[in-house]
Amino acid sequence: MARLKFFSIFDNTSRNSNHANNDLLPSSNAIRQNLVNKNPDGTTPHNPVVKLLRRFMSGPKIDGGSRTEAEEKVYSWLYALAQTQRDMAFEYVRSTERGLSFTEAERRLRENGPNVPLEYTFPSWWHFLWTAFFHPFNMILIFFSAISYITSDSPNGCIMLILVLISVCLRFYMEYSSSKAAMKLSEFVKCPVKVQRCAGRVIQTELIVQVDQRDIVPGDIVIFEPGDLFPGDVRLLSSKHLVVSQSSLTGESWTAEKSADIREDHSTPLLELKNICFMGTNVVSGSGTGLVVSTGSKTYMSTMFSNIGKQKPPDGFEKGVRRISFVLICVMLIVATIITLIDYFTSRDASESIIFGISVACALTPQMFPLIVNTSLAKGALAMARDRCVVKSLTAIRDMGSMDILCIDKTGTLTMDRAILVNHLDSWGIPKEKVLHFAFLNSYYKTDQKYPLDDAILAYVYTNGYKFQASKWKKIHEIPFDFTRRKVSIIMETESNKEDKSCQFHGRFIVTKGALEEVIKVCSFVEHIDTGSLITLSSEEQLRILNLGEQVSNEGLRCIGVAVKRLQTQNINQSMDSEETVESDMVFLGLITFYDPPKDSAKQALWRLAEKGVTAKVLTGDSLSLAIKICQEVGIRTTHVTTGPDLELLDQDSFHETVKRATVMARLTPTQKLRAVQSLQIVGRHVVGFLGDGINDTLALDAANVGISVDSGASVAKDFADIILLEKDLNVLVAGVEQGRLTFGNTMKFIKMSVVANIGVVLSLLVATIFLGNEPLSPKQLLIQNFLYSVGQIAIPWDKMEEDYVKTPQIWSEKGLPMFILWNSPVCTLCDLSALLFLWFYYKTYSQLNLVFFRSAWFVEGLLMQTLIIHLIRTEKIPFVQEVASWPVLCSTVVISAIGIAIPFSAIGDFVEFTSLPLSYFGFLVLLFLGYFTVGQVIKRIYILVYKKWL
């Protein structure tokens, strides 16, 4: 028989030629041949019918055909297995109904590798340490630290080395911790699995053995029971009342029924395939066997994790800071070179000129830059910890301040994540206690797996004072939940000589509860709306009841049907023998409706977020009607809504436009959540936060600017989140947004005042060197001034921000920074040069004898000017009049100013060649700084008038 290369996703592309024949499968099946996009001769088919078939077999595309090649392979493979016969499924994976032999299983394990969903190579710790250390800014600090030692300024050099150490440790810790998070994906699969394998060469014997999940290979036959986790993507071989939870993939709280007896077609969404179970999902009830068709990185789960664990590219803030640092370095080197040359031509002392130039360069370096930025972030993290938030990534605090869109997974975030019974209606939509009574008895005596709906029914009865007498009844038999019937029936009777007066029934009954359409199928009668007598359940009546159920669903509620039948004597034995017979000709009683209610705090929190310019979008795996109802109750607009299946049909441009407009997106797959987040980031240019707690949210959490999970969430979700909420409360996020904007604002204060002051000092030193023909300050004096100014900036992270600033998202923008420097730096230079001219003409400091006095006076003026600029820059209002800084900043200003003034009068002043200053000079400084603040405030008002913004 001819053989062809088959599109098998568990084939390892790196196999050696010895196993080449294992890649070949019979080509007799036309569907398989067309699925692989190949003719038997290896050419691509051009038949349009074949192309259409291939498209159907691969399932619907997401985001206008933007699936990756790996996703296409996974989708195509699983759809093929879902549509094929049982015996052909064994042929596809080269297995038998006896299972794999131990030898073949070992060979496949070597060939395919361990069964882990993510292939990730973890760099060693020294790699992260190396990267953290050899950062350009660290190299600059180390270079200038060496310069400080050369200039005999060991304390300053020591401080810079400490800054380098702090920066390296922080970066190493954050990046190494982040990379280790991916290891959790391999940890969670370490559990035993029951596998059927065969032993023996001539007569093969089937054995049931336990194998670690990491050692499962394609072709294994697995046996599963309630609580078991599926070790890979599995094609069911047999099943009995099998119910599976897929919440880890879909986010939906409801369970899914599975069956080995159904062959699916191309129109069924992948996650709704009845005969396919997915890696990472678990068995809720029932049992069965399955054929493992995909493991490890070839599973559907692996497509979710293919892009996580990778380092995020630097955001706009980080890029901007790097560019500013580069500009400052360039300016520093140019100016230091010019000053060195000028000093050399005037003094003719090359060594002294070089030392002075190096001192200028060191003084112009923003040495506290990494410390201030990291301190701001660390302080924000501590503040958020007090608000019950654990910050894993410090930069996420800054991004919280920039966030303008928050994507929320509905379940458990906006809602309580539990079913609440809303109403019990008869077939006419009228509340009827009898419906609740029989639903209660069904749930009470149900011994099979109890679901959240059963708990909701029991809780409703107990908490609302109903006196249903379950003890008056005796359970006879149970017909358990079955996905083909999607209902559960309880046969029971009243105890001898006892009657349940709460419903005036006695005798033997069967009570059925389940999916509305399935319950209706076994009913032949319904009660009349007026008389309560039984009437025939005609097709028109069935349609009316189904429409009632649809109306309930459109209101965002879930409903189940309830039916009952009295069993006559001749039915008693039948009840034990024929389920179909006893579940027939029943009386339809009505519907029970359920709801996952919103949290009381959700509406207030969303309103507060909206006030701060953060738009909420709901991205959920639940139904659209339920999502709309929840959103309407919590205040999220539902004018524009969409669903995952609708998004699948859109081209790329339409996809981006729909995501931009929609506030509610329901029935989304994990990949669709990821692409929605990426669309908002790249096309919409938004800073996006994502709040989710399931494995199905991991992709979006990793891609978002701020990934937010909760302490009760899945382990993997928490590992890839930037922030973990210890309480599932959106109000905690509001505090986080405020703290993020406070951190962002204080960081921007520091950046702008540092750049303005440094550029101003550069111009002042350049002009003063030319004007004096000498060094305006000696190297030691310049370094002391720079050190004191740098220490004074440490208090900035503890400053406060104006209320208007924290009301709107704050995004990094470099466009205004050059103009900010151009408008404000000359004011600093003007202040310095005014002092220079005053000293030159009033105190006659142009002689060499008065140079010591000049340096002492100019040192004090320069330090005070750089210290006071903090107050001028930090607010758009009038400093000390309309707005006062926080007490740490005020204390820092007072202490540094006092130290600067005292130095010329102290022994330190004698050591660095200072002299005491007359009282009249301080009177001049008062007038000078009054003028400085006046001019600065005028410039500030004009700047705000022109550019509509200050910080």
N, C-alpha and C positions, 0 to 999 in steps of 0.2 A: 504494500500500500504506500502511495506517495506520502511524503511527510514534508512539513513546512515549518519555518521558524515561527513560533507562537509567542504572542505578546503576554508573557507571564511575569507578573510584577515581582515574584520572589526570585527570579533569575538574577544571579550575581554577575554583573558585567565584567568582573575581573576573573571569571572562571578560566581555568586552563583548558587547553584543547582536548584533554582526555575526557572531559565531560560534555563536549560539544553536542553529542547526540542526545543528551538529556533535555536539550532545549527544543527538541522536535516533537510535534504531535501530529496525529493523523489529520488530514485535511478533508475528510469526508463530510464534516459538518460545515455547511456553507456559512452559517452564522459566525463560527469561529474564524473562518477564512476571511470574511469581510471585516470582522472586528479588528483584525490586526493591520488593516490598511494595506494589505499585500495580496497580490495574486499568487498562485502557486509558483509562477516563474520569477517572483520577486518584484514585479512591476506594480505600480499603483493603479487600482481600478478606476475607470472613468464612468461606469454605469451610474446614472443619477439615482436609480433605485437603490443601488448598493451604497452610495454616499448617504442617502437618506436613512438607510438602515443603520449605518455606522453612527450617524448622528444620534439616532434614537437610542442605540445601544450604549452610547457614552453618557446619556442622561442630559438634562438641561444644563446649559452653561451659566456661569455666574458673572455678573459685571461685564456683559457684552463680550463674552469669549475671552476673559482675562485669566482663565485657569492656567496654572503652570503645567509644564509637561508632566511633572510627577503627579499632579492632581488628576490630569486626564488619564494617566495610566491606572490610578487607583479606581476612579469612577468606572472606566471601561471594564476593568477586570471584575469588579463587584456586580455590575449590571449583567455581565455575561454569566456569572455563577448563579445569579438570582433567577435567570430565565431558562437555565438548562436543566435537563433531567438529572436525577440522582446519580445514575451510573456514569453519565458524561462528566459530572463534577469530579468524580474520582479520577477519570482520565485526564482532566485538566491539570490536576495537581500531582499526577503520577503516584496515586495511592490506591489502596484496595479496601474493601469492606472489613477486612481483618485488622487494618491499620498498618503502620510502617514497622519494619523489622528494626531491632535495636541498632544493627549495623548501619542501615540506611538512615536512621534518625541521626546517628552520630556524624555520618558523612554530610548530611544536610546542615547540621549545626555548624560544622567547620566551614561549610560553603557559604551559608547565609549570615553567620555571626549570631551573637546573643539576641534574644527577643526583647529589645528595648525600643521604645517608640521614637527615640531621638538619638541619632548618631552625632555625638559631640566630642570633640577632642579638647580636653581641659588643659590649658597651659599650666606649666608649673608655677609655683609661687614666685620664683626668682624672675620669671618673665614680667610679672606685674610690678615687682619691685624695680626692675630695670627701667620699665616704661615710666613709672612714677618719678624716678630719680632724674632721668635725663629729659626733663622738661625744660624748654628754652628759658623760662623765667627763673627756674632754679639755677641754671648754669650762669645766668647774669648775676644772681645774688652771690653765688660762690666766687665768681670772678671779682666782684667788688668787695667781698669779704677778704680775699687775698690782698686786694688793694689797701683795705683798711689796716691790715697787719703791716703792710709795707710802709704806710704813713704813720706807723706807731699808734694806731687807734684800735687797739685790741678789743676793747669793750664793744665797739660798733661792729667789728668783724664777727665777734662771738654772737651778737644778737642776730645778725644775718644768717649765720649757720644754724641757729636755733629755728629761725623761720623756715629755712630749707627743710629741716628735720620734721617740723610740724606738717608742712605741705606734703612731703613724701609719705609720711605715715597715714595721713587722711586719705590721700588718693589711693594708696596701696590697699588700705582696708576696704574702701568702697568698691573698687573694681574687682578685687579678689572675692569679696563676699557675693557680688553680683554674679560672677561666673559660676560660683559653686551652686547657685540656685538651680541650674540646669540638671545637676546630679539627682535632684529629687525625682525627676522623670524616670530614672532607672531604678531608684529605690522602691518606688511604689509597686513595681511589678514583681518583687521578690515574694512569691507565695506558691504553695504547691497546687498542682492541677492533676486531676484524674485523667489518665490517658490510656487508651486501648492500643496495645502493640502486640505484635506476633513474634513468636520465638520458634526455633526449629528450622531445619533445612528441608527435610523430606515431608514430614507432617508438621504443619505450622499450628501452633497453639496460641489462642488469644489470651492475653494477660492484661489485667487492669493494674496499672502501676501509677505511683505518684511521681510527678516530674516537676521540678522548679519551673516557674513560668518563663524564666530566662532561657530555658532549654527547649521550649516548644518550637517545633519547626512546621513549615507548610506540609500538609499531608497527614498530620496527626489527627486522630479521632479523639475528641475530648468529651468527657461526661460531666454534666453540670447539674447542680442542685441549688435550692434557695440560698442566697448569700454569696454564691461563687461569682468571681470576676472573669469575664471572657478574656482569655490570654492572647487573642488575636482576632482578626476578622474571620468569622465562622459562617459556613454554609450549613444550615440545620439539616440533620439527617432524620431525626425523630424528635417529637416534642409531646408533652402532656401538660395541658393547662399552663403553658409557659408565659409568664409575664416578666418583662424586663424593664429596668429603669435606665433610660438614656439621658437623664438630666445632666450627666457630666459632659455630654456633647451638645445637647439642645438647649439646656437651661429650663425646660419645661418640667413642672413638678408632677405631671401626670405620667403614669406608666404606659408601656406599649406592649401589645400582645404580639406574640411571635408564633409561627407555625412552620413545620417542615413540609406540609402538604400543599402549600400554595406556590405556584410559579408566577413570578411577577412579570410585568411588562415595562416598557420604557417610560410610561407616563407617570410611574410612581416615583416620588422624590426619594433620593438615596436613603435617607435616614428612616423612611417609612416602609422600606422593604421588609416584608413579613418573614422571609426565610433567611435573612442575613442578620447576624448579630455582630456588634462592633467591639473592638478592643477598648477597654476602659469602662464599658457598661457592665451591669451586674444583674443577676437573676433575683427577682423579687419573690416569685412563687413558681411552682411547677418544676419540671425537670426535662431532660432530653440529652441528645448527643449531637455533636456537630463536627464537621470537617474543617480543620483550620486551613484557610486558603491564603492568608497573608499574615506575616509576622513582622515585628520590628519596624524599621523605617519604611516598609511597604504598606503599612496599614492606613486606614482612613485617619486615625488619630495622628499619625506622623505628618500628614499634610497640614494639620493644625499647628504643629510645632516646628515646621521646617525652617521658619525664620526667627524663632525666638532664641534667646541666649546670645545674640549678636550685639555688639556694642552699638549703642545708638549714636548717630552722627551728632556733632556739636550743634546746639541750637543757636539762634541768632544772638543771644546774649553772650555765649562763650566765644563765638566768632568775633563779635564786636570788641570784647575785652582783649582778645588776642591782637586785633588790629590796632587798638589804642596803645597797647603795650609796645607793639612794633614801632608805632609813630613816635612814642615817647623815647624809645631807645635811639631811634634815628636822630631826633632832635637833640637828645643828650650828647650823642657822639659828635654831631656837627658843631654844636655850641661849645662843647668841651675842647674840641680841636681848635676852634677859632680863638677861644679865650687863652689857650696854651700858647698859640702863636703870637697873640697880642702881648701877652705877659713876657714872652721871650724877647720880642723886639724892644720892649721898654726896659727890661731888667738885664738882658744878656746872660741870664743864669738858666741854662737849659734844664738842669736837674730840678731846680726849684719850680720852674714853669711847668714841667711835666707832673710833678707832685700836686701842684695847685690844680691843673687840668683834671687829673684823676679825682681829686677831692670834689671838684665841681660835678663831674660825672656821677660820682657816688651820691652826692647830695641831691641830684636831680632824679635819681632812681626811686620810684615809689616802693620803698622797701616793705612797707606794711600792707601792700596791696593784697597778697594772698592771705595774710592773717586776718585783715579786716573782712574780706569777702567770706572766708570760712567761718570766722567768728559770727558774722551776721546770720549765716545759715545754721550754725550750731545753736545759736540763741533761739532762732525760730523753731528748731527741732525740739528744744526743751520746752518752749512755750506751748507747742502743739501736743507734747506729751502730757502736759497738765490738762489739756482738753481731750484726753483719751485718744490721741493719735500717735502711732509709732511711725517715725520717719526713717525709712531705710536708705533713701537716696537724698542727700542734702540738697542737691540742685532741684529736686522736686518742689521744695518750699518756694523757691523763686518762681518756678513755673506755675505754681498755684496762684501767684499774684498776677500772672499773665493770662491765665485760663479764661476764655470767654465762651466756651461750649463744654457742658458736662453731659456725657452720654451715660445713661443709667440703665442697668438691667432691672426690669420691673420687679421680678420675684424677690421677696425678702428685703428689698430696698425701699420701694414705695409701699409695699404691702407687708402683711404680717407673716407671709409664707406659710399659711395654714388654711384649710378649708373651713368655712363657717356656713352652717345651714341657714338659708335665708327664708324659705317658705316651703309649704307642703300644699300642693294644689291638686284639685280633682281634674278630671278631663276637660272641664270647662274653664279652668283657670281660677277657680274659687277656692280659697283656703279651706281645707278639710282635715280634721284631726285624725280621721280613720286612716288616711294615707300615711300620716306620720307614725301611727300606731303599728301598722304592719311593717313599715320600713324599719322601725325600731326592733321589732321581734326578729326580723331577718338578720339585722346586724348583731343583735344580742347573742343569737344562737349560732352565728357563723364561727366555725372553728378553723376554717382555712385562713390563709393570710388575710389579716385585717388591713384595710387600706385607709388613707386619710378620710375618705368619705364616711366610712363606718364610724370612725372616731368622732366625726362631726355630728352624725346623727345621735349617737349616744350622749355626747356632751350637751347637745341642744335639749334633749329630753330631761336629763338630770338637772340642768341649770334653770329650766323654765317651769319646774314644778309639776310636770305631767305624772300622773299616778298610774302608769301602765304596769299591769301586774304580770311581769314576765314569769314569775314563779308559778303562776296558774297553768303554764304551758309546759309541755314535755317534748323535747326534740326527738324525732323519729329517724330522720335521714337528712343528709345534705347532698345536694348536687353542686359540686364546687364550681367556681368561676372557670369558664373556658373561653378562650379568645374567639372560637368560632361561634359560640352562642353569646358571648359578652354579657353574661348574666349569672347570677347565683340563686339557687332555690333552696328553701328550707321546708321540710315536711315536719309538721308538729301537730300536737293535739292537746286539748285541755285535759288536765288531770281528771281522774274518775270522780264523778259527783262534784266537779268544780267548774265554775263558769267565770270567764274573764268579763266581769260586768262593765269594764271600761270600754268594751267594744260590742257587747251583747252577742258574742260568738262562742259556740262550743262545738266540740267535735274535732275532726281531723282536717287540716288545711295544708295547702302548699302555698308558700309566699315567695314570689319571684321579684328580684330587684336587679336592674342592670341598665345597659344602654337602651335609650327610649325606643329606637327602631327595632331592636331585637325583642324587647318585651312586648311590643305591639304585635309582632308576628305570631306570638303564641296565645294571643287573646282573641276571643270570639264575641265577648260581650262588654258593655260599658253601662254605667248607671245613667239614668235619665236625669237631666238637670233639675227638673221640678219634683218629680215623684220619687226619685231614687230607685225606681224599678229597673230591672235589667232590660236592655235593648240590644239588638244585634249590632256588632261593631262592623259597619259597612265600610267599603273602600272610601266613601266620602268622610265618614267619621275618622278613619285612620289618617286621612290627609289633613283633617282639621286638627287632630292632636299633634301630628308632626309639625304643622305650621305653628302651633302653640309652643312647641319645643324650640323651633327656630327663632321665634320672637324672644324667648327667654335667653337663648344663646346670643342674640344680637344685643341684648342688654348687658352682656359681659358676664353672664352667669352660666354655670354648668348644671345640667339637669340629668336625672336618671328616672326611669319609669318604675312603677310598682304595680304588681298584679297579684291576685289571690284566687284560689279556687277551693271549694269544699270537696273533699274526697269522699266518695261513697264507698260502701263496703267492697264493691267489686274493684275499686281503684286501689285498695290498700296494697294488695300484692303487686299490682302493676307498678306502684311507686318504687318498689325495690328492683324491678326488672327492666322497665323501659322508661328512660328519662324522657324520650320524645313523646310518649303517650301521656305521661302524667303532666308534662309541661305543654298542655294544649287546652283549648276551649276555656281559657282563663278569663277572669273579669278584670279589665283594666281599671285600676283605682285612681291613678294620677301621677304627679311628678313631684320629685324633691329637688329643690334648687340650692346650689351652693355658690359660695363667693369667697375669694381671697381678699379681705378688706384692706383698704389703705391704712397706713399708720396715721395716728392723730398728728404727729409732728411733721409729716411729709409736706403738707400744704404750706405751713408756715415757713419751713426751711426753703422750699422752692420759691416762695414769694421773696424771701430775703436774698436768695441768690440772684433772682431777676433784678432786684433793686441794685445789686452790685454789678450788673451788666453781664451776668452769666446765664446763657440760654440753656435750658435743659432739653435734651432729646432722649427719648426712650428707645433702646435697642433691646428687644426681647425675643425669646424663642416661643413665647406663648401666643395665643390666638389674637387676631386683630381686634375683635369685638371686646374681648376682656381687657386688652391694653387700652383701648379707647375709653372704656368705662372708668378704669382706674385713673387715667390721665385727666378726665373731665372732673373727677372728684377732688383731685389734688391741684387743679388749676393749670395744667399743661394744655396748651391749645391743640386741638385736633382737626384743624382745618385741612392740613396736608398730612396724609398718612399713606403708608405703603406696606407691602409685605415682601418677604424673601422670594417667593415664587414670582411676584411681579418684577422684582429687580433682576431676576434671572433672564427676563425677556428683553432687557434694555441694552442698547449699545452703550459705549463708554460715556459719551457726552450726556446722553439722557440719564444714565446712572448718576453722574456727578450732579446734575441739576436736580434730580429727584431727592438725593440725599441732602442737598443744600436746603431744599424747601421743607422736607418732611420733618415733623417733630415727633412722630410715632412710627417706628419701623418694627413690625411684628413678624413672627415665624422666620427669624433670621438664623442661618447656620453660623458657626464660629467664623468661617472664612468671610461671610458677608459682613459680620460685625467688624472684622479687621479692615475690609475694604471701605466700609463706611467711614471709619475713623481716618484712614489714610486719605480718602477723598476730601474730608473736611480740612485736613492738615495741608495737603499739597495744593488742591484746587481752590479751596475756600480760604487758605492762608489763616486758619484759626489755630489757636492753642487749645488743644483738646484734652480734657480729662475723661477717664473712663472708670466707672464704678461697677465692679462685678466680683463675684465670689466663687464661680464654678470653673471647672477645667475648660468648659466651653468658652469662657471669657479670657483665657490665657493669651490668645493671639492679640486681642484688642488691648488688653492690659499692657502687654509688652510694647505695642506700637504707639500707644497714647503718650502725649507729653507728660501726663501725670497718670500713672496707673494706681488705682485705689481699690483695695480689697478690705475684707472684714476679718476679724479674728476667728470667726466661726466658719470661714470659707475653706475651700479646698486647699490642701497644702501647696499644690503646684501654683494655684492662683496667687497665694500669698508670697510665694518665692519670687514671682515676676512682678509683683506690685511695688510701687515706690513708697506708698503710704498704706498703713494698715489701721483701720478704725477698730478700736476696742468695743465700740458700740455701733449697731446698725442704725445710725441716726444721721440724717442729712444735716441737722443743725451743727454737728461736729464739723462738717465740711465748711459751713459758713465761717466758723471761727478759723478754719485753716486757710480759707481764701483771704480773710482779713490779715492773718499773720503773714501770708505769702506776700501780700502787697506792702505790708510794713517792711518786710525784709528786702523786697525789691527796691522800695523807695530809699531806705537807708544805704543800700549798696550804690544806688545811682547818686545819692548825695556825695558819698565818698569819692566815686569816680570823677564826678564833675568838679568837685572842689580840689581834688588832687591835680587834675589836669590843668585847671585854671591857675592854681597856685604855682605849679611847676613851670608852666609856660611864662607866667608873670615873672617868676624868679629868674628864668633863663634870660629874658629880655633885660631885666634889671642888672644882672651880673655882666652881661655883654656891654651895656651902655656904661656902667660904672667902671669897668676895666678900661674902656677907651677913654672915658672922661678923666679918670684919675691917673692913668698911666701906671697903675700899680694894682696889686690885689686888693679888692675892697674888703675881703675877709681872708684870714689865713686858713690853711687846710683844716687845722684843728677846730677853729671857730666855726667854720662852715659845717663840719660834721656834727658838732655839738648842737648847732641850731637845727639841723635836719633831724637829729635824733629826738630832740625835745618835741618838735612839731609832729613827728611820726608817732610818738607816744601819746600825744594829745588826741590823735585820731582814734585811738582804741575804743573810746567811749561812744563812737558813732552808732554801732549796732544797738545800743540801748536808747537811742533817740526815738521820739514819736513822730508820727506823720499827721498832716492835716486831714480832717474828715473828708474833704472833697477828693483827696488823692486816693483814698481806699474805696471810693464808691465805684470806680471804673477799672476795668482790666488795664494793667500797665505792661506794655510791650516794648521791648528794646528797639530803639530807632537811632541809627547813626546819622541820619540826615540833619538833625538839629544840633549835633555835638560840635561840628566845626564852627557854626555860627555862635553857639554858646561860648566857645573859647574866644572867638574873635571879638565878641562884645564885652566879655568880662575880664579877660587877662590883662588888657591895657590898663584897667582900673587899678590892678595890683601894681603894675609897673609904674603907673603915675604916682601912687602912694610912696613907693620906694624912692623914686627920683625926686619927689618933693622933699623928702627927708634929706636926700643927698645934697640938694641945692641949699637947703636951710643950714646944714652943717658946713657946707663949703663957704657960704657968704657970711653967716652970722657968727660961727665959731672959728672961722679962718682955718679950716682943716686942710687947706691945700699944701701946707708945709709938711715936710717929713716928720717934724717933731710932733705934730698933731695927728699923725696917722693912727696911733693907738687909741686916741679919743674917738676918732671917726669910726673905727672898727667897733668899738664898744657901743657907741650910739646906734650905728646902723644894724648891729646884731640884735639889739633890743627891739628896734622898730620892725625889722624883718620878721622876727619871731612873733611879735604881737600881731602884725598884719596877717601872717599865715594862720595864726590861731583864731583870730576874729572872723576870718573869711568863712569859717564853718557856719557861723550864725547868719551871715549875709546870704550864703548859698542855700541853706537848709529850708528856707521858707520863702514864698512869694510875698508874704506880708512884711510889715516893718519889724525887724528884729528887736527884741526887748520891749517893744511897745504893744504891737498887736499879737505877737506870737513869741513865746518863750520856750527855749529848748528844755529837754528833760533834765532832771537834776544831775545825772551822771555827766552829761555834756557840759553843764554849767560848772560843776566841780572841776572837771578836767581843764576847762578854760582858765578858771581862777588859779588852779595849782600850777599849770605850765607857765602862765603869764607871770605869776609870782616868782617862780624859779628863774625865769629868763631875766626879770628885772634885778633879782638878787645876785646873779652870777658876777656882774662887774664889780660888786662890792665885797665879794667873798674871796677866799683863798683860791678857789677854782679859777676866778678871774685873773688872779695874779699868775697862775700857772699857764693860762692860755693867752697871757699878755693883754688883759683888759684893764681898764681904769674906771674909777667911780665917775658917775655922771651927776651934773648939777640938777637941782630941782626944777629950774626953768625949762630944761629939756623935756621933762615929763609934762609940763604945761603945754608945750608945743605938741607933744604926742596926742594929748587929749583933743586939741583943736584939729590935728591932722586926721585922727580917726573919725571925728564927727564929720569932717568933710568927706572922708573915704566912704562912710556909710551913706551920706547924703547922695553923693555921686553914684554910688553903687545901686542905691534904691531907685534913682531916676532911670539909670540904665535898665534896671530890672523891669520897671513899669513899661518902658518903651519896648523892651524885648517881648514881654507878655502880650502887649498890644499888637505887635507884628506877628508873632508866632503862636499866639493863643495858648501857650504852655510854658512852664518854667522848668520843673524837673522832668 
